[in-house]
Amino acid sequence: LNGGAVPSAPPTYT
Amino acid sequence: MAVVNEGALKKMLSKQYKYRDLTVREIVNVISHYKDLKPVMDAYVFNDGSTRDLMSLTGTVPVSYRGNVYNIPVCLWLLDTYPYNPPICFVKPTSTMMIKTGKHIDANGKIYLPYLHEWKHPQSDLFGLIQVMIVVFGEEPPVFSRPTTQTPYQPFQP
């Protein structure tokens, strides 16, 4: 089954 | 290629949608291109507390940022007057993400874009909106991953 893309976000640049 | 069933979509769209054929055609166009956006009928809560069952496109859009591609989680609500009114758009951060408020994003994750503000059918459509979102988010991501707290204390080595 197409589980769909895993949500992701850029790392926090501290 | 998952065949998207227009008939099923039309059934999903509640009777209140005034321009169902136009709306279904746009949804089919978008979800056959952006495979991770799914049509979902759900209750939308308006600012005055009233709720209404509306169609949303929920999932992620691919955004390139600093050489990597991220799947930014979004939810695009279609009012029952769509396409004569713009969608109401949100980023939907997961528990490991935090919203980066700014010119285009408020603390609730609501998305503000000139493309939405100046919405005009038929020049404006869902496909164009998502393309603008991808460009804008590629310059200024609406969400970032929460920093993982590195524990400075090293566990005792027996």
Backbone of each chain as nested JSON, in Angstrom:
{
  "chains": [
    {"id": "A", "residues": [
      {"number": 1, "name": "LEU", "atoms": {"N": [0.859, -1.178, 0.0], "CA": [0.0, 0.0, 0.0], "C": [0.904, 1.239, 0.0]}},
      {"number": 2, "name": "ASN", "atoms": {"N": [0.47, 2.233, -0.705], "CA": [1.302, 3.436, -0.725], "C": [1.103, 4.184, 0.598]}},
      {"number": 3, "name": "GLY", "atoms": {"N": [2.078, 3.941, 1.506], "CA": [1.907, 4.531, 2.836], "C": [2.067, 6.027, 2.81]}},
      {"number": 4, "name": "GLY", "atoms": {"N": [2.512, 6.506, 1.642], "CA": [2.646, 7.962, 1.572], "C": [3.997, 8.391, 2.119]}},
      {"number": 5, "name": "ALA", "atoms": {"N": [4.368, 9.633, 1.775], "CA": [5.678, 10.151, 2.19], "C": [5.655, 10.422, 3.698]}},
      {"number": 6, "name": "VAL", "atoms": {"N": [6.821, 10.22, 4.326], "CA": [6.93, 10.534, 5.758], "C": [7.155, 12.041, 5.873]}},
      {"number": 7, "name": "PRO", "atoms": {"N": [6.307, 12.733, 6.674], "CA": [6.531, 14.178, 6.804], "C": [7.933, 14.462, 7.341]}},
      {"number": 8, "name": "SER", "atoms": {"N": [8.567, 15.468, 6.805], "CA": [9.921, 15.811, 7.286], "C": [10.095, 17.324, 7.196]}},
      {"number": 9, "name": "ALA", "atoms": {"N": [11.052, 17.808, 8.002], "CA": [11.298, 19.266, 8.038], "C": [12.794, 19.498, 8.217]}},
      {"number": 10, "name": "PRO", "atoms": {"N": [13.284, 20.646, 7.77], "CA": [14.719, 20.94, 7.925], "C": [15.09, 20.965, 9.406]}},
      {"number": 11, "name": "PRO", "atoms": {"N": [16.356, 20.59, 9.71], "CA": [16.801, 20.668, 11.107], "C": [16.837, 22.122, 11.553]}},
      {"number": 12, "name": "THR", "atoms": {"N": [16.729, 22.319, 12.854], "CA": [16.77, 23.692, 13.379], "C": [18.207, 24.175, 13.342]}},
      {"number": 13, "name": "TYR", "atoms": {"N": [18.433, 25.295, 12.666], "CA": [19.811, 25.826, 12.654], "C": [19.92, 26.755, 13.837]}},
      {"number": 14, "name": "THR", "atoms": {"N": [20.632, 26.296, 14.906], "CA": [20.725, 27.183, 16.091], "C": [21.886, 28.154, 15.884]}}
    ]},
    {"id": "B", "residues": [
      {"number": 1, "name": "MET", "atoms": {"N": [0.368, 3.834, -11.532], "CA": [-0.323, 5.136, -11.51], "C": [-1.694, 4.884, -10.904]}},
      {"number": 2, "name": "ALA", "atoms": {"N": [-1.868, 5.371, -9.702], "CA": [-3.166, 5.107, -9.049], "C": [-4.229, 5.894, -9.803]}},
      {"number": 3, "name": "VAL", "atoms": {"N": [-5.167, 5.154, -10.389], "CA": [-6.223, 5.874, -11.129], "C": [-7.125, 6.539, -10.106]}},
      {"number": 4, "name": "VAL", "atoms": {"N": [-7.271, 7.845, -10.256], "CA": [-8.122, 8.542, -9.299], "C": [-9.541, 8.513, -9.86]}},
      {"number": 5, "name": "ASN", "atoms": {"N": [-10.489, 8.073, -9.041], "CA": [-11.848, 7.864, -9.527], "C": [-12.671, 9.143, -9.324]}},
      {"number": 6, "name": "GLU", "atoms": {"N": [-12.947, 9.816, -10.451], "CA": [-13.708, 11.075, -10.363], "C": [-15.079, 10.831, -9.758]}},
      {"number": 7, "name": "GLY", "atoms": {"N": [-15.673, 9.697, -10.129], "CA": [-17.027, 9.406, -9.625], "C": [-17.03, 9.297, -8.115]}},
      {"number": 8, "name": "ALA", "atoms": {"N": [-16.0, 8.601, -7.585], "CA": [-15.924, 8.422, -6.119], "C": [-15.729, 9.785, -5.453]}},
      {"number": 9, "name": "LEU", "atoms": {"N": [-14.875, 10.613, -6.103], "CA": [-14.627, 11.947, -5.53], "C": [-15.917, 12.768, -5.507]}},
      {"number": 10, "name": "LYS", "atoms": {"N": [-16.67, 12.677, -6.601], "CA": [-17.91, 13.455, -6.678], "C": [-18.866, 13.014, -5.563]}},
      {"number": 11, "name": "LYS", "atoms": {"N": [-18.868, 11.694, -5.297], "CA": [-19.726, 11.174, -4.213], "C": [-19.241, 11.713, -2.865]}},
      {"number": 12, "name": "MET", "atoms": {"N": [-17.887, 11.783, -2.734], "CA": [-17.311, 12.254, -1.454], "C": [-17.733, 13.705, -1.202]}},
      {"number": 13, "name": "LEU", "atoms": {"N": [-17.723, 14.498, -2.299], "CA": [-18.026, 15.926, -2.124], "C": [-19.484, 16.065, -1.716]}},
      {"number": 14, "name": "SER", "atoms": {"N": [-19.715, 16.704, -0.566], "CA": [-21.116, 16.796, -0.122], "C": [-21.906, 17.697, -1.063]}},
      {"number": 15, "name": "LYS", "atoms": {"N": [-23.193, 17.54, -0.997], "CA": [-24.125, 18.226, -1.913], "C": [-23.953, 19.745, -1.845]}},
      {"number": 16, "name": "GLN", "atoms": {"N": [-23.421, 20.232, -0.71], "CA": [-23.367, 21.703, -0.55], "C": [-22.385, 22.344, -1.51]}},
      {"number": 17, "name": "TYR", "atoms": {"N": [-21.469, 21.506, -2.112], "CA": [-20.49, 22.133, -3.027], "C": [-21.214, 22.602, -4.29]}},
      {"number": 18, "name": "LYS", "atoms": {"N": [-21.051, 23.888, -4.559], "CA": [-21.843, 24.472, -5.655], "C": [-21.255, 24.175, -7.027]}},
      {"number": 19, "name": "TYR", "atoms": {"N": [-19.935, 23.976, -7.093], "CA": [-19.273, 23.787, -8.399], "C": [-18.487, 22.478, -8.353]}},
      {"number": 20, "name": "ARG", "atoms": {"N": [-19.234, 21.378, -8.218], "CA": [-18.581, 20.076, -7.964], "C": [-17.715, 19.616, -9.127]}},
      {"number": 21, "name": "ASP", "atoms": {"N": [-18.186, 19.765, -10.356], "CA": [-17.377, 19.279, -11.488], "C": [-16.035, 20.01, -11.539]}},
      {"number": 22, "name": "LEU", "atoms": {"N": [-16.096, 21.345, -11.396], "CA": [-14.846, 22.132, -11.42], "C": [-13.933, 21.681, -10.293]}},
      {"number": 23, "name": "THR", "atoms": {"N": [-14.535, 21.508, -9.108], "CA": [-13.733, 21.161, -7.915], "C": [-13.11, 19.785, -8.08]}},
      {"number": 24, "name": "VAL", "atoms": {"N": [-13.908, 18.817, -8.535], "CA": [-13.39, 17.448, -8.714], "C": [-12.263, 17.442, -9.754]}},
      {"number": 25, "name": "ARG", "atoms": {"N": [-12.477, 18.171, -10.845], "CA": [-11.444, 18.171, -11.908], "C": [-10.115, 18.679, -11.367]}},
      {"number": 26, "name": "GLU", "atoms": {"N": [-10.179, 19.734, -10.556], "CA": [-8.919, 20.274, -9.998], "C": [-8.285, 19.32, -9.007]}},
      {"number": 27, "name": "ILE", "atoms": {"N": [-9.104, 18.705, -8.181], "CA": [-8.56, 17.761, -7.18], "C": [-7.868, 16.605, -7.901]}},
      {"number": 28, "name": "VAL", "atoms": {"N": [-8.527, 16.06, -8.929], "CA": [-7.944, 14.934, -9.679], "C": [-6.602, 15.348, -10.276]}},
      {"number": 29, "name": "ASN", "atoms": {"N": [-6.566, 16.57, -10.835], "CA": [-5.316, 17.053, -11.447], "C": [-4.203, 17.126, -10.404]}},
      {"number": 30, "name": "VAL", "atoms": {"N": [-4.541, 17.632, -9.222], "CA": [-3.509, 17.835, -8.194], "C": [-3.059, 16.506, -7.588]}},
      {"number": 31, "name": "ILE", "atoms": {"N": [-4.011, 15.616, -7.241], "CA": [-3.576, 14.395, -6.519], "C": [-2.939, 13.393, -7.474]}},
      {"number": 32, "name": "SER", "atoms": {"N": [-3.16, 13.576, -8.796], "CA": [-2.435, 12.655, -9.685], "C": [-1.013, 13.142, -9.9]}},
      {"number": 33, "name": "HIS", "atoms": {"N": [-0.77, 14.409, -9.516], "CA": [0.617, 14.915, -9.633], "C": [1.324, 14.852, -8.283]}},
      {"number": 34, "name": "TYR", "atoms": {"N": [0.641, 15.33, -7.249], "CA": [1.234, 15.313, -5.895], "C": [0.643, 14.107, -5.156]}},
      {"number": 35, "name": "LYS", "atoms": {"N": [1.329, 12.978, -5.307], "CA": [0.785, 11.695, -4.868], "C": [0.529, 11.6, -3.376]}},
      {"number": 36, "name": "ASP", "atoms": {"N": [1.192, 12.492, -2.602], "CA": [1.005, 12.355, -1.162], "C": [-0.071, 13.287, -0.622]}},
      {"number": 37, "name": "LEU", "atoms": {"N": [-0.825, 13.895, -1.518], "CA": [-1.982, 14.691, -1.053], "C": [-3.23, 13.834, -1.26]}},
      {"number": 38, "name": "LYS", "atoms": {"N": [-4.028, 13.681, -0.207], "CA": [-5.229, 12.838, -0.274], "C": [-6.477, 13.684, -0.016]}},
      {"number": 39, "name": "PRO", "atoms": {"N": [-7.557, 13.418, -0.768], "CA": [-8.814, 14.147, -0.497], "C": [-9.478, 13.579, 0.753]}},
      {"number": 40, "name": "VAL", "atoms": {"N": [-9.777, 14.422, 1.714], "CA": [-10.4, 13.976, 2.973], "C": [-11.561, 14.908, 3.318]}},
      {"number": 41, "name": "MET", "atoms": {"N": [-12.771, 14.341, 3.481], "CA": [-13.904, 15.155, 3.961], "C": [-13.809, 15.194, 5.48]}},
      {"number": 42, "name": "ASP", "atoms": {"N": [-13.835, 16.389, 6.06], "CA": [-13.712, 16.469, 7.521], "C": [-14.436, 17.721, 7.996]}},
      {"number": 43, "name": "ALA", "atoms": {"N": [-14.629, 17.791, 9.297], "CA": [-15.348, 18.959, 9.852], "C": [-14.365, 20.112, 10.002]}},
      {"number": 44, "name": "TYR", "atoms": {"N": [-14.659, 21.229, 9.38], "CA": [-13.812, 22.422, 9.507], "C": [-14.467, 23.355, 10.527]}},
      {"number": 45, "name": "VAL", "atoms": {"N": [-13.659, 23.868, 11.48], "CA": [-14.202, 24.761, 12.519], "C": [-13.881, 26.208, 12.126]}},
      {"number": 46, "name": "PHE", "atoms": {"N": [-14.936, 26.993, 11.92], "CA": [-14.737, 28.394, 11.539], "C": [-14.433, 29.232, 12.775]}},
      {"number": 47, "name": "ASN", "atoms": {"N": [-13.977, 30.45, 12.548], "CA": [-13.595, 31.322, 13.685], "C": [-14.764, 31.545, 14.645]}},
      {"number": 48, "name": "ASP", "atoms": {"N": [-16.004, 31.525, 14.102], "CA": [-17.145, 31.781, 15.016], "C": [-17.58, 30.499, 15.733]}},
      {"number": 49, "name": "GLY", "atoms": {"N": [-16.778, 29.434, 15.571], "CA": [-17.082, 28.19, 16.299], "C": [-17.989, 27.251, 15.537]}},
      {"number": 50, "name": "SER", "atoms": {"N": [-18.588, 27.763, 14.433], "CA": [-19.466, 26.864, 13.652], "C": [-18.597, 25.861, 12.884]}},
      {"number": 51, "name": "THR", "atoms": {"N": [-19.152, 24.69, 12.622], "CA": [-18.372, 23.688, 11.872], "C": [-19.151, 23.32, 10.609]}},
      {"number": 52, "name": "ARG", "atoms": {"N": [-18.394, 22.867, 9.617], "CA": [-19.032, 22.433, 8.374], "C": [-18.169, 21.334, 7.767]}},
      {"number": 53, "name": "ASP", "atoms": {"N": [-18.807, 20.324, 7.187], "CA": [-18.049, 19.252, 6.534], "C": [-17.491, 19.79, 5.222]}},
      {"number": 54, "name": "LEU", "atoms": {"N": [-16.167, 19.863, 5.146], "CA": [-15.539, 20.38, 3.928], "C": [-14.526, 19.373, 3.402]}},
      {"number": 55, "name": "MET", "atoms": {"N": [-14.21, 19.531, 2.123], "CA": [-13.182, 18.697, 1.5], "C": [-11.816, 19.326, 1.789]}},
      {"number": 56, "name": "SER", "atoms": {"N": [-10.866, 18.495, 2.192], "CA": [-9.502, 19.011, 2.352], "C": [-8.553, 18.124, 1.557]}},
      {"number": 57, "name": "LEU", "atoms": {"N": [-7.438, 18.728, 1.154], "CA": [-6.35, 17.932, 0.557], "C": [-5.282, 17.884, 1.639]}},
      {"number": 58, "name": "THR", "atoms": {"N": [-5.07, 16.697, 2.168], "CA": [-4.185, 16.541, 3.329], "C": [-3.029, 15.616, 2.98]}},
      {"number": 59, "name": "GLY", "atoms": {"N": [-1.829, 15.991, 3.448], "CA": [-0.644, 15.148, 3.188], "C": [0.584, 16.022, 3.173]}},
      {"number": 60, "name": "THR", "atoms": {"N": [1.498, 15.738, 2.244], "CA": [2.748, 16.529, 2.234], "C": [3.032, 17.015, 0.819]}},
      {"number": 61, "name": "VAL", "atoms": {"N": [3.787, 18.122, 0.759], "CA": [4.274, 18.607, -0.539], "C": [5.804, 18.611, -0.48]}},
      {"number": 62, "name": "PRO", "atoms": {"N": [6.476, 18.24, -1.58], "CA": [7.942, 18.146, -1.563], "C": [8.585, 19.526, -1.724]}},
      {"number": 63, "name": "VAL", "atoms": {"N": [9.435, 19.899, -0.756], "CA": [10.069, 21.231, -0.79], "C": [11.582, 21.055, -0.732]}},
      {"number": 64, "name": "SER", "atoms": {"N": [12.285, 21.66, -1.683], "CA": [13.759, 21.601, -1.657], "C": [14.277, 22.762, -0.821]}},
      {"number": 65, "name": "TYR", "atoms": {"N": [15.138, 22.457, 0.154], "CA": [15.705, 23.519, 0.993], "C": [17.151, 23.156, 1.296]}},
      {"number": 66, "name": "ARG", "atoms": {"N": [18.061, 24.043, 0.894], "CA": [19.501, 23.853, 1.119], "C": [19.962, 22.474, 0.63]}},
      {"number": 67, "name": "GLY", "atoms": {"N": [19.499, 22.096, -0.54], "CA": [20.012, 20.881, -1.184], "C": [19.318, 19.602, -0.777]}},
      {"number": 68, "name": "ASN", "atoms": {"N": [18.362, 19.692, 0.19], "CA": [17.601, 18.477, 0.569], "C": [16.128, 18.671, 0.234]}},
      {"number": 69, "name": "VAL", "atoms": {"N": [15.415, 17.554, 0.033], "CA": [13.964, 17.641, -0.206], "C": [13.241, 17.2, 1.069]}},
      {"number": 70, "name": "TYR", "atoms": {"N": [12.334, 18.052, 1.547], "CA": [11.566, 17.729, 2.759], "C": [10.098, 17.587, 2.384]}},
      {"number": 71, "name": "ASN", "atoms": {"N": [9.397, 16.699, 3.077], "CA": [7.946, 16.512, 2.832], "C": [7.182, 17.34, 3.866]}},
      {"number": 72, "name": "ILE", "atoms": {"N": [6.82, 18.54, 3.454], "CA": [6.182, 19.477, 4.39], "C": [4.702, 19.109, 4.534]}},
      {"number": 73, "name": "PRO", "atoms": {"N": [4.244, 18.829, 5.764], "CA": [2.838, 18.425, 5.966], "C": [1.883, 19.623, 5.883]}},
      {"number": 74, "name": "VAL", "atoms": {"N": [0.894, 19.53, 4.994], "CA": [-0.065, 20.638, 4.806], "C": [-1.494, 20.108, 4.774]}},
      {"number": 75, "name": "CYS", "atoms": {"N": [-2.434, 21.041, 4.935], "CA": [-3.864, 20.714, 4.788], "C": [-4.527, 21.892, 4.089]}},
      {"number": 76, "name": "LEU", "atoms": {"N": [-5.119, 21.622, 2.908], "CA": [-5.748, 22.696, 2.128], "C": [-7.258, 22.467, 2.139]}},
      {"number": 77, "name": "TRP", "atoms": {"N": [-7.99, 23.363, 2.798], "CA": [-9.462, 23.21, 2.925], "C": [-10.143, 23.914, 1.752]}},
      {"number": 78, "name": "LEU", "atoms": {"N": [-11.087, 23.221, 1.124], "CA": [-11.836, 23.824, 0.01], "C": [-13.222, 24.226, 0.507]}},
      {"number": 79, "name": "LEU", "atoms": {"N": [-13.509, 25.53, 0.428], "CA": [-14.853, 25.988, 0.823], "C": [-15.869, 25.486, -0.204]}},
      {"number": 80, "name": "ASP", "atoms": {"N": [-17.136, 25.487, 0.172], "CA": [-18.142, 24.941, -0.76], "C": [-18.42, 25.901, -1.917]}},
      {"number": 81, "name": "THR", "atoms": {"N": [-17.74, 27.047, -1.883], "CA": [-17.85, 27.961, -3.035], "C": [-16.607, 27.86, -3.924]}},
      {"number": 82, "name": "TYR", "atoms": {"N": [-15.741, 26.88, -3.589], "CA": [-14.552, 26.692, -4.426], "C": [-14.999, 26.395, -5.871]}},
      {"number": 83, "name": "PRO", "atoms": {"N": [-14.363, 26.882, -6.937], "CA": [-13.098, 27.629, -7.003], "C": [-13.265, 29.148, -7.003]}},
      {"number": 84, "name": "TYR", "atoms": {"N": [-14.444, 29.632, -6.557], "CA": [-14.608, 31.095, -6.583], "C": [-14.102, 31.749, -5.3]}},
      {"number": 85, "name": "ASN", "atoms": {"N": [-13.692, 30.921, -4.328], "CA": [-13.013, 31.443, -3.13], "C": [-11.749, 30.624, -2.928]}},
      {"number": 86, "name": "PRO", "atoms": {"N": [-10.711, 31.246, -2.379], "CA": [-9.441, 30.519, -2.215], "C": [-9.535, 29.436, -1.145]}},
      {"number": 87, "name": "PRO", "atoms": {"N": [-8.693, 28.4, -1.264], "CA": [-8.639, 27.409, -0.179], "C": [-8.109, 28.056, 1.098]}},
      {"number": 88, "name": "ILE", "atoms": {"N": [-8.433, 27.444, 2.239], "CA": [-7.877, 27.886, 3.527], "C": [-6.761, 26.891, 3.844]}},
      {"number": 89, "name": "CYS", "atoms": {"N": [-5.532, 27.399, 3.93], "CA": [-4.365, 26.5, 3.96], "C": [-3.628, 26.557, 5.292]}},
      {"number": 90, "name": "PHE", "atoms": {"N": [-3.189, 25.353, 5.732], "CA": [-2.429, 25.248, 6.983], "C": [-1.224, 24.334, 6.775]}},
      {"number": 91, "name": "VAL", "atoms": {"N": [-0.147, 24.605, 7.54], "CA": [0.879, 23.565, 7.691], "C": [0.444, 22.759, 8.908]}},
      {"number": 92, "name": "LYS", "atoms": {"N": [0.751, 21.461, 8.894], "CA": [0.3, 20.571, 9.979], "C": [1.523, 19.903, 10.6]}},
      {"number": 93, "name": "PRO", "atoms": {"N": [2.261, 20.649, 11.471], "CA": [3.506, 20.088, 12.016], "C": [3.248, 18.794, 12.788]}},
      {"number": 94, "name": "THR", "atoms": {"N": [4.173, 17.845, 12.668], "CA": [4.071, 16.632, 13.49], "C": [4.644, 16.987, 14.873]}},
      {"number": 95, "name": "SER", "atoms": {"N": [4.615, 16.012, 15.783], "CA": [5.074, 16.304, 17.157], "C": [6.573, 16.633, 17.181]}},
      {"number": 96, "name": "THR", "atoms": {"N": [7.278, 16.205, 16.113], "CA": [8.736, 16.458, 16.127], "C": [9.077, 17.756, 15.394]}},
      {"number": 97, "name": "MET", "atoms": {"N": [8.042, 18.502, 15.019], "CA": [8.291, 19.743, 14.273], "C": [7.756, 20.933, 15.052]}},
      {"number": 98, "name": "MET", "atoms": {"N": [8.285, 22.116, 14.667], "CA": [7.695, 23.333, 15.237], "C": [7.497, 24.342, 14.117]}},
      {"number": 99, "name": "ILE", "atoms": {"N": [6.44, 25.139, 14.291], "CA": [6.071, 26.116, 13.257], "C": [7.056, 27.275, 13.317]}},
      {"number": 100, "name": "LYS", "atoms": {"N": [7.483, 27.728, 12.157], "CA": [8.339, 28.919, 12.092], "C": [7.455, 30.068, 11.616]}},
      {"number": 101, "name": "THR", "atoms": {"N": [6.922, 30.85, 12.59], "CA": [6.005, 31.928, 12.169], "C": [6.798, 32.951, 11.352]}},
      {"number": 102, "name": "GLY", "atoms": {"N": [6.098, 33.635, 10.499], "CA": [6.767, 34.642, 9.654], "C": [5.741, 35.309, 8.759]}},
      {"number": 103, "name": "LYS", "atoms": {"N": [6.241, 35.89, 7.683], "CA": [5.358, 36.651, 6.774], "C": [4.206, 35.774, 6.258]}},
      {"number": 104, "name": "HIS", "atoms": {"N": [4.526, 34.473, 6.029], "CA": [3.525, 33.623, 5.364], "C": [2.848, 32.63, 6.298]}},
      {"number": 105, "name": "ILE", "atoms": {"N": [3.263, 32.603, 7.587], "CA": [2.73, 31.582, 8.497], "C": [2.417, 32.216, 9.848]}},
      {"number": 106, "name": "ASP", "atoms": {"N": [1.203, 31.945, 10.386], "CA": [0.941, 32.472, 11.746], "C": [1.121, 31.353, 12.773]}},
      {"number": 107, "name": "ALA", "atoms": {"N": [0.922, 31.67, 14.027], "CA": [1.22, 30.707, 15.108], "C": [0.34, 29.462, 15.032]}},
      {"number": 108, "name": "ASN", "atoms": {"N": [-0.802, 29.569, 14.34], "CA": [-1.667, 28.385, 14.182], "C": [-1.291, 27.567, 12.951]}},
      {"number": 109, "name": "GLY", "atoms": {"N": [-0.261, 28.023, 12.242], "CA": [0.137, 27.274, 11.033], "C": [-0.639, 27.708, 9.81]}},
      {"number": 110, "name": "LYS", "atoms": {"N": [-1.492, 28.753, 9.973], "CA": [-2.259, 29.2, 8.793], "C": [-1.303, 29.859, 7.801]}},
      {"number": 111, "name": "ILE", "atoms": {"N": [-1.544, 29.574, 6.499], "CA": [-0.64, 30.05, 5.444], "C": [-1.235, 31.28, 4.771]}},
      {"number": 112, "name": "TYR", "atoms": {"N": [-0.42, 32.328, 4.646], "CA": [-0.845, 33.569, 3.975], "C": [0.057, 33.773, 2.752]}},
      {"number": 113, "name": "LEU", "atoms": {"N": [-0.538, 33.877, 1.574], "CA": [0.25, 34.098, 0.354], "C": [-0.49, 35.101, -0.521]}},
      {"number": 114, "name": "PRO", "atoms": {"N": [0.242, 35.953, -1.248], "CA": [-0.433, 36.857, -2.201], "C": [-1.301, 36.059, -3.172]}},
      {"number": 115, "name": "TYR", "atoms": {"N": [-0.834, 34.831, -3.53], "CA": [-1.586, 33.996, -4.478], "C": [-2.982, 33.697, -3.925]}},
      {"number": 116, "name": "LEU", "atoms": {"N": [-3.066, 33.547, -2.608], "CA": [-4.368, 33.289, -1.975], "C": [-5.166, 34.575, -1.857]}},
      {"number": 117, "name": "HIS", "atoms": {"N": [-4.43, 35.653, -1.505], "CA": [-5.107, 36.951, -1.276], "C": [-5.702, 37.496, -2.575]}},
      {"number": 118, "name": "GLU", "atoms": {"N": [-4.973, 37.22, -3.676], "CA": [-5.426, 37.736, -4.981], "C": [-6.097, 36.631, -5.808]}},
      {"number": 119, "name": "TRP", "atoms": {"N": [-6.661, 35.647, -5.119], "CA": [-7.259, 34.493, -5.814], "C": [-8.34, 34.927, -6.785]}},
      {"number": 120, "name": "LYS", "atoms": {"N": [-8.288, 34.396, -8.006], "CA": [-9.323, 34.698, -8.998], "C": [-9.434, 33.525, -9.958]}},
      {"number": 121, "name": "HIS", "atoms": {"N": [-10.599, 32.863, -9.911], "CA": [-10.83, 31.755, -10.852], "C": [-11.069, 32.37, -12.228]}},
      {"number": 122, "name": "PRO", "atoms": {"N": [-10.589, 31.817, -13.372], "CA": [-9.843, 30.549, -13.458], "C": [-8.315, 30.729, -13.464]}},
      {"number": 123, "name": "GLN", "atoms": {"N": [-7.86, 32.024, -13.375], "CA": [-6.395, 32.202, -13.399], "C": [-5.736, 31.468, -12.227]}},
      {"number": 124, "name": "SER", "atoms": {"N": [-6.413, 31.487, -11.07], "CA": [-5.846, 30.828, -9.879], "C": [-6.43, 29.417, -9.761]}},
      {"number": 125, "name": "ASP", "atoms": {"N": [-5.579, 28.462, -9.444], "CA": [-6.103, 27.108, -9.207], "C": [-5.212, 26.383, -8.203]}},
      {"number": 126, "name": "LEU", "atoms": {"N": [-5.638, 25.195, -7.793], "CA": [-4.924, 24.436, -6.754], "C": [-3.505, 24.099, -7.189]}},
      {"number": 127, "name": "PHE", "atoms": {"N": [-3.381, 23.739, -8.463], "CA": [-2.06, 23.316, -8.95], "C": [-1.078, 24.481, -8.845]}},
      {"number": 128, "name": "GLY", "atoms": {"N": [-1.531, 25.656, -9.286], "CA": [-0.684, 26.855, -9.22], "C": [-0.366, 27.215, -7.781]}},
      {"number": 129, "name": "LEU", "atoms": {"N": [-1.374, 27.063, -6.913], "CA": [-1.169, 27.387, -5.486], "C": [-0.071, 26.515, -4.894]}},
      {"number": 130, "name": "ILE", "atoms": {"N": [-0.113, 25.226, -5.185], "CA": [0.891, 24.311, -4.601], "C": [2.273, 24.621, -5.15]}},
      {"number": 131, "name": "GLN", "atoms": {"N": [2.328, 24.971, -6.442], "CA": [3.642, 25.33, -7.007], "C": [4.207, 26.574, -6.32]}},
      {"number": 132, "name": "VAL", "atoms": {"N": [3.33, 27.563, -6.05], "CA": [3.798, 28.779, -5.351], "C": [4.252, 28.424, -3.94]}},
      {"number": 133, "name": "MET", "atoms": {"N": [3.473, 27.563, -3.27], "CA": [3.822, 27.146, -1.891], "C": [5.212, 26.514, -1.869]}},
      {"number": 134, "name": "ILE", "atoms": {"N": [5.471, 25.646, -2.832], "CA": [6.755, 24.916, -2.873], "C": [7.906, 25.908, -3.047]}},
      {"number": 135, "name": "VAL", "atoms": {"N": [7.713, 26.926, -3.888], "CA": [8.769, 27.934, -4.09], "C": [8.963, 28.751, -2.806]}},
      {"number": 136, "name": "VAL", "atoms": {"N": [7.857, 29.229, -2.239], "CA": [7.951, 30.089, -1.04], "C": [8.547, 29.31, 0.133]}},
      {"number": 137, "name": "PHE", "atoms": {"N": [8.096, 28.075, 0.321], "CA": [8.613, 27.262, 1.452], "C": [10.076, 26.886, 1.212]}},
      {"number": 138, "name": "GLY", "atoms": {"N": [10.486, 26.844, -0.052], "CA": [11.895, 26.529, -0.345], "C": [12.814, 27.658, 0.064]}},
      {"number": 139, "name": "GLU", "atoms": {"N": [12.251, 28.866, 0.152], "CA": [13.06, 30.009, 0.619], "C": [12.938, 30.17, 2.133]}},
      {"number": 140, "name": "GLU", "atoms": {"N": [11.704, 29.918, 2.634], "CA": [11.441, 30.142, 4.068], "C": [10.574, 28.972, 4.564]}},
      {"number": 141, "name": "PRO", "atoms": {"N": [11.225, 27.872, 5.017], "CA": [10.417, 26.728, 5.464], "C": [9.44, 27.122, 6.573]}},
      {"number": 142, "name": "PRO", "atoms": {"N": [8.216, 26.622, 6.525], "CA": [7.206, 26.98, 7.543], "C": [7.338, 26.166, 8.825]}},
      {"number": 143, "name": "VAL", "atoms": {"N": [8.099, 25.075, 8.742], "CA": [8.319, 24.217, 9.918], "C": [9.795, 23.784, 9.966]}},
      {"number": 144, "name": "PHE", "atoms": {"N": [10.258, 23.54, 11.181], "CA": [11.606, 22.996, 11.376], "C": [11.492, 21.811, 12.337]}},
      {"number": 145, "name": "SER", "atoms": {"N": [12.498, 20.933, 12.279], "CA": [12.487, 19.812, 13.242], "C": [12.867, 20.366, 14.602]}},
      {"number": 146, "name": "ARG", "atoms": {"N": [12.187, 19.866, 15.65], "CA": [12.554, 20.295, 17.012], "C": [13.998, 19.852, 17.266]}},
      {"number": 147, "name": "PRO", "atoms": {"N": [14.804, 20.715, 17.942], "CA": [16.172, 20.268, 18.257], "C": [16.083, 19.084, 19.217]}},
      {"number": 148, "name": "THR", "atoms": {"N": [16.873, 18.022, 18.912], "CA": [16.866, 16.889, 19.862], "C": [17.794, 17.287, 21.007]}},
      {"number": 149, "name": "THR", "atoms": {"N": [17.313, 17.148, 22.245], "CA": [18.16, 17.59, 23.382], "C": [19.257, 16.532, 23.576]}},
      {"number": 150, "name": "GLN", "atoms": {"N": [20.526, 16.934, 23.272], "CA": [21.659, 16.017, 23.487], "C": [21.923, 15.96, 24.996]}},
      {"number": 151, "name": "THR", "atoms": {"N": [21.916, 14.78, 25.587], "CA": [22.207, 14.732, 27.036], "C": [23.735, 14.816, 27.205]}},
      {"number": 152, "name": "PRO", "atoms": {"N": [24.227, 15.937, 27.786], "CA": [25.687, 16.09, 27.927], "C": [26.273, 15.023, 28.866]}},
      {"number": 153, "name": "TYR", "atoms": {"N": [25.41, 14.558, 29.825], "CA": [25.917, 13.573, 30.815], "C": [26.171, 12.24, 30.112]}},
      {"number": 154, "name": "GLN", "atoms": {"N": [27.44, 11.723, 30.243], "CA": [27.741, 10.416, 29.63], "C": [27.363, 9.323, 30.631]}},
      {"number": 155, "name": "PRO", "atoms": {"N": [26.572, 8.298, 30.187], "CA": [26.218, 7.246, 31.158], "C": [27.48, 6.574, 31.714]}},
      {"number": 156, "name": "PHE", "atoms": {"N": [27.381, 6.152, 32.997], "CA": [28.534, 5.525, 33.676], "C": [28.976, 4.284, 32.898]}},
      {"number": 157, "name": "GLN", "atoms": {"N": [30.3, 4.205, 32.549], "CA": [30.793, 3.014, 31.839], "C": [31.243, 1.998, 32.893]}},
      {"number": 158, "name": "PRO", "atoms": {"N": [30.524, 0.837, 33.039], "CA": [30.947, -0.122, 34.073], "C": [32.367, -0.637, 33.79]}}
    ]}
  ]
}
